[in-house]
């Protein structure tokens, strides 16, 4: 199983927020944002910071998908 963060990117569009703004407000690095872009694993602490910043749950920003 792989993780998709497409929901996160759609949520950012809906909130008219750039990835760099999210990184600054959530207190995470641009390296971590790049990891999310690639669909790499990140810690639950990072996901929690994003959820707190966006006032959402983890289900709102990620989902498991079948690997191709």
Secondary structure, 3 states (H helix, E strand, C coil): CEEECHHHHHHHHHCCCCHHHHHHHHCCCHHHHHHHHHCCCCCHHHHHHHHHHHCCCHHHCCEEECCC
